[in-house]
Amino acid sequence: MDWCEVWRPRVRYAYEASGRRYESPPGAGLNTGASYARTDAELAAAKFPRGATVTAYVNPKDPSQSVLEAGPPPLLRVAFAFVIGVVWAIAWGIVGKFMTAKRPARSSCGARAPDGR
């Protein structure tokens, strides 16, 4: 594979919404984005074989907008997981420091200092 090759699945679909027929541009509606492996693009396209009936998720405010895969794109999922991991690590570090911090010794109620005062 050449390092500059970019593979994208090319899937076209048509749907009806509000009594009107719409057609997607090639590759629209997929959450795959660009891929640097041909097999990734082929696997994404294989989920939607030619002539198959599939579900399209249509924006109720603008029926000309639709997707075949609902949800955030994979890169956004990875970024979200990374941010959650960093927040967890920082929180765990703060808790760990608090738990291991040396505290001043407490005197018991009514106890006197060693010199008798």
N, CA, C and O atoms as a printed pandas DataFrame, in Angstrom:
     atom_number atom_name residue_name chain_id  residue_number  x_coord  y_coord  z_coord
0              1         N          MET        A               1    0.845   -1.182    0.000
1              2        CA          MET        A               1    0.000    0.000    0.000
2              3         C          MET        A               1    0.890    1.244    0.000
3              4         O          MET        A               1    1.822    1.363    0.796
4              5         N          ASP        A               2    0.589    2.136   -0.882
5              6        CA          ASP        A               2    1.309    3.403   -0.952
6              7         C          ASP        A               2    0.841    4.288    0.204
7              8         O          ASP        A               2   -0.355    4.353    0.489
8              9         N          TRP        A               3    1.772    4.963    0.868
9             10        CA          TRP        A               3    1.431    5.756    2.051
10            11         C          TRP        A               3    0.459    6.882    1.755
11            12         O          TRP        A               3   -0.198    7.380    2.669
12            13         N          CYS        A               4    0.351    7.297    0.497
13            14        CA          CYS        A               4   -0.545    8.409    0.183
14            15         C          CYS        A               4   -1.909    7.944   -0.329
15            16         O          CYS        A               4   -2.733    8.780   -0.699
16            17         N          GLU        A               5   -2.167    6.640   -0.360
17            18        CA          GLU        A               5   -3.478    6.154   -0.789
18            19         C          GLU        A               5   -4.507    6.383    0.314
19            20         O          GLU        A               5   -4.258    6.091    1.483
20            21         N          VAL        A               6   -5.651    6.901   -0.071
21            22        CA          VAL        A               6   -6.756    7.091    0.867
22            23         C          VAL        A               6   -7.951    6.346    0.295
23            24         O          VAL        A               6   -8.363    6.588   -0.840
24            25         N          TRP        A               7   -8.500    5.446    1.086
25            26        CA          TRP        A               7   -9.640    4.645    0.648
26            27         C          TRP        A               7  -10.882    5.068    1.411
27            28         O          TRP        A               7  -10.846    5.281    2.623
28            29         N          ARG        A               8  -11.975    5.183    0.685
29            30        CA          ARG        A               8  -13.265    5.508    1.287
30            31         C          ARG        A               8  -14.320    4.577    0.704
31            32         O          ARG        A               8  -14.280    4.265   -0.486
32            33         N          PRO        A               9  -15.258    4.133    1.524
33            34        CA          PRO        A               9  -16.348    3.324    0.956
34            35         C          PRO        A               9  -17.245    4.210    0.097
35            36         O          PRO        A               9  -17.496    5.365    0.442
36            37         N          ARG        A              10  -17.719    3.677   -1.003
37            38        CA          ARG        A              10  -18.623    4.427   -1.873
38            39         C          ARG        A              10  -19.969    3.717   -1.868
39            40         O          ARG        A              10  -20.165    2.713   -2.553
40            41         N          VAL        A              11  -20.874    4.252   -1.093
41            42        CA          VAL        A              11  -22.219    3.695   -0.969
42            43         C          VAL        A              11  -23.203    4.789   -1.342
43            44         O          VAL        A              11  -23.121    5.912   -0.844
44            45         N          ARG        A              12  -24.126    4.451   -2.216
45            46        CA          ARG        A              12  -25.204    5.394   -2.560
46            47         C          ARG        A              12  -26.512    4.793   -2.108
47            48         O          ARG        A              12  -26.700    3.577   -2.154
48            49         N          TYR        A              13  -27.408    5.640   -1.674
49            50        CA          TYR        A              13  -28.715    5.150   -1.269
50            51         C          TYR        A              13  -29.774    6.181   -1.593
51            52         O          TYR        A              13  -29.486    7.367   -1.749
52            53         N          ALA        A              14  -30.999    5.709   -1.691
53            54        CA          ALA        A              14  -32.148    6.573   -1.940
54            55         C          ALA        A              14  -33.174    6.289   -0.851
55            56         O          ALA        A              14  -33.267    5.175   -0.336
56            57         N          TYR        A              15  -33.937    7.314   -0.515
57            58        CA          TYR        A              15  -34.959    7.151    0.517
58            59         C          TYR        A              15  -36.078    8.140    0.267
59            60         O          TYR        A              15  -35.934    9.104   -0.485
60            61         N          GLU        A              16  -37.191    7.875    0.916
61            62        CA          GLU        A              16  -38.330    8.786    0.834
62            63         C          GLU        A              16  -38.615    9.349    2.217
63            64         O          GLU        A              16  -38.602    8.629    3.216
64            65         N          ALA        A              17  -38.870   10.645    2.254
65            66        CA          ALA        A              17  -39.226   11.313    3.502
66            67         C          ALA        A              17  -40.198   12.427    3.172
67            68         O          ALA        A              17  -39.983   13.187    2.228
68            69         N          SER        A              18  -41.245   12.524    3.930
69            70        CA          SER        A              18  -42.281   13.553    3.728
70            71         C          SER        A              18  -42.815   13.524    2.298
71            72         O          SER        A              18  -43.087   14.569    1.707
72            73         N          GLY        A              19  -42.961   12.330    1.754
73            74        CA          GLY        A              19  -43.521   12.178    0.413
74            75         C          GLY        A              19  -42.582   12.554   -0.715
75            76         O          GLY        A              19  -43.016   12.651   -1.863
76            77         N          ARG        A              20  -41.311   12.769   -0.424
77            78        CA          ARG        A              20  -40.350   13.170   -1.454
78            79         C          ARG        A              20  -39.204   12.171   -1.499
79            80         O          ARG        A              20  -38.810   11.634   -0.463
80            81         N          ARG        A              21  -38.666   11.917   -2.683
81            82        CA          ARG        A              21  -37.540   10.985   -2.852
82            83         C          ARG        A              21  -36.222   11.756   -2.813
83            84         O          ARG        A              21  -36.086   12.817   -3.421
84            85         N          TYR        A              22  -35.254   11.197   -2.082
85            86        CA          TYR        A              22  -33.926   11.797   -1.960
86            87         C          TYR        A              22  -32.883   10.761   -2.347
87            88         O          TYR        A              22  -33.088    9.560   -2.167
88            89         N          GLU        A              23  -31.761   11.236   -2.882
89            90        CA          GLU        A              23  -30.614   10.370   -3.179
90            91         C          GLU        A              23  -29.384   10.950   -2.520
91            92         O          GLU        A              23  -29.178   12.163   -2.494
92            93         N          SER        A              24  -28.577   10.060   -1.992
93            94        CA          SER        A              24  -27.357   10.509   -1.319
94            95         C          SER        A              24  -26.228   10.652   -2.325
95            96         O          SER        A              24  -26.236    9.992   -3.364
96            97         N          PRO        A              25  -25.262   11.504   -2.028
97            98        CA          PRO        A              25  -24.035   11.490   -2.820
98            99         C          PRO        A              25  -23.223   10.252   -2.422
99           100         O          PRO        A              25  -23.427    9.719   -1.331
100          101         N          PRO        A              26  -22.308    9.783   -3.279
101          102        CA          PRO        A              26  -21.526    8.587   -2.945
102          103         C          PRO        A              26  -20.768    8.760   -1.632
103          104         O          PRO        A              26  -20.107    9.774   -1.411
104          105         N          GLY        A              27  -20.873    7.765   -0.775
105          106        CA          GLY        A              27  -20.135    7.772    0.486
106          107         C          GLY        A              27  -20.779    8.558    1.599
107          108         O          GLY        A              27  -20.297    8.520    2.731
108          109         N          ALA        A              28  -21.854    9.271    1.316
109          110        CA          ALA        A              28  -22.507   10.059    2.370
110          111         C          ALA        A              28  -23.214    9.120    3.339
111          112         O          ALA        A              28  -23.636    8.025    2.966
112          113         N          GLY        A              29  -23.333    9.553    4.560
113          114        CA          GLY        A              29  -24.105    8.802    5.533
114          115         C          GLY        A              29  -23.353    7.732    6.282
115          116         O          GLY        A              29  -23.928    7.057    7.136
116          117         N          LEU        A              30  -22.066    7.557    5.980
117          118        CA          LEU        A              30  -21.278    6.536    6.671
118          119         C          LEU        A              30  -20.379    7.196    7.698
119          120         O          LEU        A              30  -19.830    8.271    7.456
120          121         N          ASN        A              31  -20.231    6.557    8.833
121          122        CA          ASN        A              31  -19.404    7.078    9.916
122          123         C          ASN        A              31  -17.958    6.602    9.839
123          124         O          ASN        A              31  -17.266    6.586   10.857
124          125         N          THR        A              32  -17.499    6.223    8.682
125          126        CA          THR        A              32  -16.164    5.643    8.586
126          127         C          THR        A              32  -15.085    6.682    8.350
127          128         O          THR        A              32  -13.949    6.493    8.784
128          129         N          GLY        A              33  -15.409    7.769    7.676
129          130        CA          GLY        A              33  -14.387    8.760    7.341
130          131         C          GLY        A              33  -13.380    8.180    6.373
131          132         O          GLY        A              33  -13.645    7.174    5.716
132          133         N          ALA        A              34  -12.240    8.809    6.287
133          134        CA          ALA        A              34  -11.182    8.302    5.416
134          135         C          ALA        A              34  -10.493    7.134    6.101
135          136         O          ALA        A              34  -10.407    7.080    7.328
136          137         N          SER        A              35  -10.016    6.224    5.312
137          138        CA          SER        A              35   -9.298    5.078    5.848
138          139         C          SER        A              35   -8.003    4.940    5.075
139          140         O          SER        A              35   -7.942    5.291    3.897
140          141         N          TYR        A              36   -6.989    4.441    5.711
141          142        CA          TYR        A              36   -5.728    4.225    5.028
142          143         C          TYR        A              36   -5.528    2.764    4.677
143          144         O          TYR        A              36   -4.460    2.378    4.204
144          145         N          ALA        A              37   -6.550    1.947    4.905
145          146        CA          ALA        A              37   -6.489    0.539    4.522
146          147         C          ALA        A              37   -7.661    0.230    3.598
147          148         O          ALA        A              37   -8.813    0.535    3.907
148          149         N          ARG        A              38   -7.350   -0.373    2.471
149          150        CA          ARG        A              38   -8.390   -0.699    1.504
150          151         C          ARG        A              38   -9.419   -1.648    2.112
151          152         O          ARG        A              38  -10.613   -1.524    1.841
152          153         N          THR        A              39   -8.964   -2.593    2.932
153          154        CA          THR        A              39   -9.888   -3.557    3.524
154          155         C          THR        A              39  -10.902   -2.881    4.444
155          156         O          THR        A              39  -12.049   -3.321    4.521
156          157         N          ASP        A              40  -10.498   -1.818    5.143
157          158        CA          ASP        A              40  -11.445   -1.087    6.001
158          159         C          ASP        A              40  -12.577   -0.491    5.173
159          160         O          ASP        A              40  -13.743   -0.570    5.558
160          161         N          ALA        A              41  -12.233    0.101    4.043
161          162        CA          ALA        A              41  -13.244    0.694    3.166
162          163         C          ALA        A              41  -14.146   -0.397    2.582
163          164         O          ALA        A              41  -15.359   -0.212    2.478
164          165         N          GLU        A              42  -13.562   -1.519    2.206
165          166        CA          GLU        A              42  -14.351   -2.615    1.647
166          167         C          GLU        A              42  -15.301   -3.197    2.696
167          168         O          GLU        A              42  -16.448   -3.516    2.381
168          169         N          LEU        A              43  -14.838   -3.334    3.925
169          170        CA          LEU        A              43  -15.690   -3.855    5.002
170          171         C          LEU        A              43  -16.857   -2.913    5.291
171          172         O          LEU        A              43  -17.981   -3.361    5.517
172          173         N          ALA        A              44  -16.588   -1.613    5.282
173          174        CA          ALA        A              44  -17.657   -0.640    5.525
174          175         C          ALA        A              44  -18.700   -0.700    4.415
175          176         O          ALA        A              44  -19.899   -0.664    4.691
176          177         N          ALA        A              45  -18.259   -0.790    3.172
177          178        CA          ALA        A              45  -19.191   -0.843    2.044
178          179         C          ALA        A              45  -19.957   -2.164    2.021
179          180         O          ALA        A              45  -21.110   -2.200    1.590
180          181         N          ALA        A              46  -19.332   -3.249    2.479
181          182        CA          ALA        A              46  -19.972   -4.572    2.462
182          183         C          ALA        A              46  -21.182   -4.631    3.393
183          184         O          ALA        A              46  -22.040   -5.497    3.221
184          185         N          LYS        A              47  -21.270   -3.740    4.365
185          186        CA          LYS        A              47  -22.428   -3.723    5.261
186          187         C          LYS        A              47  -23.697   -3.287    4.537
187          188         O          LYS        A              47  -24.805   -3.481    5.036
188          189         N          PHE        A              48  -23.524   -2.694    3.350
189          190        CA          PHE        A              48  -24.663   -2.170    2.601
190          191         C          PHE        A              48  -24.604   -2.694    1.164
191          192         O          PHE        A              48  -24.240   -1.950    0.253
192          193         N          PRO        A              49  -24.959   -3.974    0.949
193          194        CA          PRO        A              49  -24.859   -4.545   -0.408
194          195         C          PRO        A              49  -25.818   -3.866   -1.387
195          196         O          PRO        A              49  -26.882   -3.382   -1.001
196          197         N          ARG        A              50  -25.428   -3.840   -2.634
197          198        CA          ARG        A              50  -26.238   -3.220   -3.687
198          199         C          ARG        A              50  -27.626   -3.862   -3.727
199          200         O          ARG        A              50  -27.761   -5.086   -3.740
200          201         N          GLY        A              51  -28.645   -3.014   -3.746
201          202        CA          GLY        A              51  -30.026   -3.485   -3.852
202          203         C          GLY        A              51  -30.664   -3.858   -2.518
203          204         O          GLY        A              51  -31.854   -4.170   -2.476
204          205         N          ALA        A              52  -29.896   -3.832   -1.425
205          206        CA          ALA        A              52  -30.447   -4.203   -0.115
206          207         C          ALA        A              52  -31.327   -3.088    0.433
207          208         O          ALA        A              52  -31.119   -1.912    0.135
208          209         N          THR        A              53  -32.300   -3.469    1.228
209          210        CA          THR        A              53  -33.124   -2.496    1.935
210          211         C          THR        A              53  -32.475   -2.261    3.295
211          212         O          THR        A              53  -32.286   -3.196    4.074
212          213         N          VAL        A              54  -32.139   -1.012    3.570
213          214        CA          VAL        A              54  -31.470   -0.659    4.825
214          215         C          VAL        A              54  -32.202    0.515    5.465
215          216         O          VAL        A              54  -33.035    1.162    4.831
216          217         N          THR        A              55  -31.885    0.776    6.711
217          218        CA          THR        A              55  -32.493    1.892    7.422
218          219         C          THR        A              55  -31.656    3.151    7.231
219          220         O          THR        A              55  -30.441    3.129    7.425
220          221         N          ALA        A              56  -32.297    4.231    6.856
221          222        CA          ALA        A              56  -31.642    5.544    6.790
222          223         C          ALA        A              56  -32.230    6.395    7.908
223          224         O          ALA        A              56  -33.447    6.457    8.086
224          225         N          TYR        A              57  -31.357    7.043    8.648
225          226        CA          TYR        A              57  -31.792    7.926    9.736
226          227         C          TYR        A              57  -31.895    9.339    9.181
227          228         O          TYR        A              57  -30.896    9.929    8.771
228          229         N          VAL        A              58  -33.103    9.873    9.173
229          230        CA          VAL        A              58  -33.394   11.149    8.510
230          231         C          VAL        A              58  -33.555   12.252    9.554
231          232         O          VAL        A              58  -34.195   12.062   10.589
232          233         N          ASN        A              59  -32.963   13.403    9.260
233          234        CA          ASN        A              59  -33.116   14.569   10.123
234          235         C          ASN        A              59  -34.546   15.091    9.965
235          236         O          ASN        A              59  -34.922   15.525    8.876
236          237         N          PRO        A              60  -35.355   15.055   11.038
237          238        CA          PRO        A              60  -36.748   15.495   10.898
238          239         C          PRO        A              60  -36.893   16.980   10.551
239          240         O          PRO        A              60  -37.902   17.377    9.968
240          241         N          LYS        A              61  -35.909   17.796   10.898
241          242        CA          LYS        A              61  -35.971   19.224   10.581
242          243         C          LYS        A              61  -35.568   19.504    9.141
243          244         O          LYS        A              61  -35.991   20.497    8.549
244          245         N          ASP        A              62  -34.730   18.604    8.573
245          246        CA          ASP        A              62  -34.285   18.771    7.184
246          247         C          ASP        A              62  -34.174   17.391    6.552
247          248         O          ASP        A              62  -33.112   16.771    6.609
248          249         N          PRO        A              63  -35.259   16.898    5.946
249          250        CA          PRO        A              63  -35.260   15.540    5.403
250          251         C          PRO        A              63  -34.220   15.284    4.305
251          252         O          PRO        A              63  -33.991   14.133    3.936
252          253         N          SER        A              64  -33.591   16.336    3.783
253          254        CA          SER        A              64  -32.539   16.108    2.784
254          255         C          SER        A              64  -31.253   15.612    3.441
255          256         O          SER        A              64  -30.330   15.184    2.749
256          257         N          GLN        A              65  -31.187   15.666    4.770
257          258        CA          GLN        A              65  -30.020   15.174    5.503
258          259         C          GLN        A              65  -30.340   13.805    6.096
259          260         O          GLN        A              65  -31.352   13.632    6.775
260          261         N          SER        A              66  -29.473   12.846    5.836
261          262        CA          SER        A              66  -29.682   11.503    6.370
262          263         C          SER        A              66  -28.340   10.803    6.524
263          264         O          SER        A              66  -27.336   11.200    5.932
264          265         N          VAL        A              67  -28.350    9.753    7.334
265          266        CA          VAL        A              67  -27.160    8.912    7.519
266          267         C          VAL        A              67  -27.597    7.461    7.560
267          268         O          VAL        A              67  -28.744    7.155    7.885
268          269         N          LEU        A              68  -26.678    6.573    7.229
269          270        CA          LEU        A              68  -26.941    5.141    7.337
270          271         C          LEU        A              68  -26.454    4.598    8.675
271          272         O          LEU        A              68  -26.961    3.588    9.163
272          273         N          GLU        A              69  -25.486    5.259    9.255
273          274        CA          GLU        A              69  -24.949    4.843   10.545
274          275         C          GLU        A              69  -25.103    5.998   11.522
275          276         O          GLU        A              69  -24.464    7.040   11.374
276          277         N          ALA        A              70  -25.950    5.805   12.516
277          278        CA          ALA        A              70  -26.171    6.848   13.512
278          279         C          ALA        A              70  -25.060    6.811   14.545
279          280         O          ALA        A              70  -24.443    5.770   14.772
280          281         N          GLY        A              71  -24.814    7.935   15.158
281          282        CA          GLY        A              71  -23.812    7.998   16.214
282          283         C          GLY        A              71  -22.595    8.784   15.796
283          284         O          GLY        A              71  -22.456    9.182   14.639
284          285         N          PRO        A              72  -21.707    9.005   16.764
285          286        CA          PRO        A              72  -20.505    9.789   16.462
286          287         C          PRO        A              72  -19.530    9.005   15.590
287          288         O          PRO        A              72  -19.521    7.774   15.628
288          289         N          PRO        A              73  -18.715    9.698   14.812
289          290        CA          PRO        A              73  -17.706    9.009   14.008
290          291         C          PRO        A              73  -16.665    8.345   14.907
291          292         O          PRO        A              73  -16.482    8.768   16.049
292          293         N          PRO        A              74  -15.980    7.312   14.414
293          294        CA          PRO        A              74  -15.009    6.577   15.226
294          295         C          PRO        A              74  -13.929    7.462   15.846
295          296         O          PRO        A              74  -13.551    7.248   16.997
296          297         N          LEU        A              75  -13.434    8.439   15.114
297          298        CA          LEU        A              75  -12.378    9.287   15.657
298          299         C          LEU        A              75  -12.882   10.073   16.861
299          300         O          LEU        A              75  -12.140   10.286   17.820
300          301         N          LEU        A              76  -14.132   10.502   16.814
301          302        CA          LEU        A              76  -14.714   11.223   17.949
302          303         C          LEU        A              76  -14.845   10.294   19.154
303          304         O          LEU        A              76  -14.636   10.718   20.291
304          305         N          ARG        A              77  -15.192    9.028   18.911
305          306        CA          ARG        A              77  -15.277    8.058   20.006
306          307         C          ARG        A              77  -13.922    7.858   20.661
307          308         O          ARG        A              77  -13.832    7.783   21.886
308          309         N          VAL        A              78  -12.872    7.770   19.863
309          310        CA          VAL        A              78  -11.519    7.592   20.394
310          311         C          VAL        A              78  -11.119    8.822   21.203
311          312         O          VAL        A              78  -10.561    8.691   22.292
312          313         N          ALA        A              79  -11.397   10.011   20.682
313          314        CA          ALA        A              79  -11.055   11.243   21.398
314          315         C          ALA        A              79  -11.810   11.317   22.720
315          316         O          ALA        A              79  -11.242   11.723   23.734
316          317         N          PHE        A              80  -13.077   10.932   22.722
317          318        CA          PHE        A              80  -13.871   10.940   23.951
318          319         C          PHE        A              80  -13.293    9.974   24.975
319          320         O          PHE        A              80  -13.178   10.313   26.153
320          321         N          ALA        A              81  -12.928    8.769   24.533
321          322        CA          ALA        A              81  -12.341    7.783   25.444
322          323         C          ALA        A              81  -11.020    8.291   26.014
323          324         O          ALA        A              81  -10.721    8.075   27.189
324          325         N          PHE        A              82  -10.235    8.963   25.181
325          326        CA          PHE        A              82   -8.959    9.522   25.638
326          327         C          PHE        A              82   -9.186   10.583   26.716
327          328         O          PHE        A              82   -8.520   10.578   27.751
328          329         N          VAL        A              83  -10.124   11.485   26.466
329          330        CA          VAL        A              83  -10.412   12.551   27.433
330          331         C          VAL        A              83  -10.899   11.950   28.751
331          332         O          VAL        A              83  -10.467   12.377   29.821
332          333         N          ILE        A              84  -11.780   10.976   28.684
333          334        CA          ILE        A              84  -12.272   10.319   29.898
334          335         C          ILE        A              84  -11.108    9.661   30.637
335          336         O          ILE        A              84  -11.039    9.739   31.864
336          337         N          GLY        A              85  -10.199    9.019   29.918
337          338        CA          GLY        A              85   -9.024    8.394   30.539
338          339         C          GLY        A              85   -8.134    9.404   31.231
339          340         O          GLY        A              85   -7.650    9.151   32.334
340          341         N          VAL        A              86   -7.913   10.541   30.603
341          342        CA          VAL        A              86   -7.074   11.583   31.199
342          343         C          VAL        A              86   -7.736   12.145   32.460
343          344         O          VAL        A              86   -7.075   12.329   33.482
344          345         N          VAL        A              87   -9.033   12.413   32.383
345          346        CA          VAL        A              87   -9.754   12.929   33.557
346          347         C          VAL        A              87   -9.692   11.912   34.691
347          348         O          VAL        A              87   -9.471   12.285   35.843
348          349         N          TRP        A              88   -9.882   10.649   34.383
349          350        CA          TRP        A              88   -9.828    9.591   35.408
350          351         C          TRP        A              88   -8.438    9.534   36.036
351          352         O          TRP        A              88   -8.314    9.436   37.257
352          353         N          ALA        A              89   -7.385    9.595   35.204
353          354        CA          ALA        A              89   -6.010    9.526   35.719
354          355         C          ALA        A              89   -5.710   10.725   36.628
355          356         O          ALA        A              89   -5.091   10.564   37.679
356          357         N          ILE        A              90   -6.140   11.904   36.233
357          358        CA          ILE        A              90   -5.912   13.097   37.058
358          359         C          ILE        A              90   -6.663   12.963   38.386
359          360         O          ILE        A              90   -6.109   13.235   39.451
360          361         N          ALA        A              91   -7.917   12.546   38.312
361          362        CA          ALA        A              91   -8.709   12.388   39.537
362          363         C          ALA        A              91   -8.079   11.334   40.447
363          364         O          ALA        A              91   -7.999   11.533   41.659
364          365         N          TRP        A              92   -7.638   10.233   39.882
365          366        CA          TRP        A              92   -7.022    9.176   40.680
366          367         C          TRP        A              92   -5.717    9.679   41.301
367          368         O          TRP        A              92   -5.404    9.336   42.441
368          369         N          GLY        A              93   -4.964   10.479   40.570
369          370        CA          GLY        A              93   -3.725   11.042   41.103
370          371         C          GLY        A              93   -3.990   11.983   42.263
371          372         O          GLY        A              93   -3.259   11.971   43.253
372          373         N          ILE        A              94   -5.025   12.795   42.151
373          374        CA          ILE        A              94   -5.377   13.722   43.237
374          375         C          ILE        A              94   -5.816   12.935   44.465
375          376         O          ILE        A              94   -5.393   13.236   45.581
376          377         N          VAL        A              95   -6.661   11.930   44.264
377          378        CA          VAL        A              95   -7.118   11.110   45.389
378          379         C          VAL        A              95   -5.932   10.396   46.027
379          380         O          VAL        A              95   -5.837   10.318   47.252
380          381         N          GLY        A              96   -5.034    9.880   45.206
381          382        CA          GLY        A              96   -3.855    9.178   45.726
382          383         C          GLY        A              96   -2.977   10.101   46.553
383          384         O          GLY        A              96   -2.491    9.704   47.613
384          385         N          LYS        A              97   -2.766   11.311   46.093
385          386        CA          LYS        A              97   -1.959   12.277   46.851
386          387         C          LYS        A              97   -2.639   12.618   48.167
387          388         O          LYS        A              97   -1.977   12.722   49.199
388          389         N          PHE        A              98   -3.941   12.790   48.139
389          390        CA          PHE        A              98   -4.682   13.122   49.351
390          391         C          PHE        A              98   -4.597   11.977   50.359
391          392         O          PHE        A              98   -4.426   12.208   51.556
392          393         N          MET        A              99   -4.715   10.755   49.874
393          394        CA          MET        A              99   -4.716    9.596   50.772
394          395         C          MET        A              99   -3.339    9.338   51.384
395          396         O          MET        A              99   -3.249    8.821   52.498
396          397         N          THR        A             100   -2.267    9.691   50.672
397          398        CA          THR        A             100   -0.922    9.407   51.174
398          399         C          THR        A             100   -0.257   10.626   51.794
399          400         O          THR        A             100    0.880   10.532   52.257
400          401         N          ALA        A             101   -0.934   11.764   51.815
401          402        CA          ALA        A             101   -0.343   12.978   52.391
402          403         C          ALA        A             101   -0.137   12.790   53.888
403          404         O          ALA        A             101   -0.974   12.194   54.566
404          405         N          LYS        A             102    0.976   13.299   54.400
405          406        CA          LYS        A             102    1.239   13.205   55.836
406          407         C          LYS        A             102    0.415   14.264   56.536
407          408         O          LYS        A             102    0.410   15.434   56.151
408          409         N          ARG        A             103   -0.265   13.838   57.550
409          410        CA          ARG        A             103   -1.099   14.754   58.319
410          411         C          ARG        A             103   -0.418   15.046   59.651
411          412         O          ARG        A             103    0.283   14.189   60.191
412          413         N          PRO        A             104   -0.619   16.246   60.183
413          414        CA          PRO        A             104   -0.049   16.542   61.503
414          415         C          PRO        A             104   -0.709   15.662   62.564
415          416         O          PRO        A             104   -1.891   15.328   62.471
416          417         N          ALA        A             105    0.070   15.302   63.559
417          418        CA          ALA        A             105   -0.462   14.462   64.624
418          419         C          ALA        A             105   -1.512   15.238   65.400
419          420         O          ALA        A             105   -1.350   16.430   65.658
420          421         N          ARG        A             106   -2.570   14.571   65.764
421          422        CA          ARG        A             106   -3.642   15.197   66.528
422          423         C          ARG        A             106   -3.419   14.905   68.015
423          424         O          ARG        A             106   -2.963   13.826   68.393
424          425         N          SER        A             107   -3.745   15.876   68.830
425          426        CA          SER        A             107   -3.676   15.620   70.270
426          427         C          SER        A             107   -5.057   15.198   70.720
427          428         O          SER        A             107   -6.062   15.700   70.217
428          429         N          SER        A             108   -5.110   14.279   71.666
429          430        CA          SER        A             108   -6.413   13.851   72.145
430          431         C          SER        A             108   -6.991   14.922   73.057
431          432         O          SER        A             108   -6.264   15.718   73.650
432          433         N          CYS        A             109   -8.269   14.922   73.152
433          434        CA          CYS        A             109   -8.983   15.929   73.920
434          435         C          CYS        A             109   -8.551   15.882   75.389
435          436         O          CYS        A             109   -8.624   14.829   76.023
436          437         N          GLY        A             110   -8.111   16.995   75.918
437          438        CA          GLY        A             110   -7.724   17.087   77.325
438          439         C          GLY        A             110   -6.328   16.598   77.605
439          440         O          GLY        A             110   -5.901   16.620   78.759
440          441         N          ALA        A             111   -5.603   16.161   76.611
441          442        CA          ALA        A             111   -4.235   15.678   76.875
442          443         C          ALA        A             111   -3.316   16.862   77.126
443          444         O          ALA        A             111   -3.521   17.952   76.593
444          445         N          ARG        A             112   -2.333   16.637   77.920
445          446        CA          ARG        A             112   -1.382   17.689   78.241
446          447         C          ARG        A             112   -0.094   17.503   77.453
447          448         O          ARG        A             112    0.258   16.396   77.045
448          449         N          ALA        A             113    0.578   18.587   77.257
449          450        CA          ALA        A             113    1.871   18.533   76.580
450          451         C          ALA        A             113    2.860   17.791   77.469
451          452         O          ALA        A             113    2.663   17.733   78.683
452          453         N          PRO        A             114    3.913   17.224   76.900
453          454        CA          PRO        A             114    4.870   16.446   77.679
454          455         C          PRO        A             114    5.490   17.220   78.837
455          456         O          PRO        A             114    5.913   16.587   79.804
456          457         N          ASP        A             115    5.571   18.554   78.801
457          458        CA          ASP        A             115    6.177   19.306   79.884
458          459         C          ASP        A             115    5.183   19.595   81.019
459          460         O          ASP        A             115    5.509   20.307   81.969
460          461         N          GLY        A             116    3.950   19.027   80.910
461          462        CA          GLY        A             116    2.969   19.123   81.977
462          463         C          GLY        A             116    2.047   20.325   81.884
463          464         O          GLY        A             116    1.227   20.483   82.789
464          465         N          ARG        A             117    2.100   21.170   80.898
465          466        CA          ARG        A             117    1.232   22.354   80.823
466          467         C          ARG        A             117   -0.116   22.015   80.311
467          468         O          ARG        A             117   -0.968   22.895   80.186
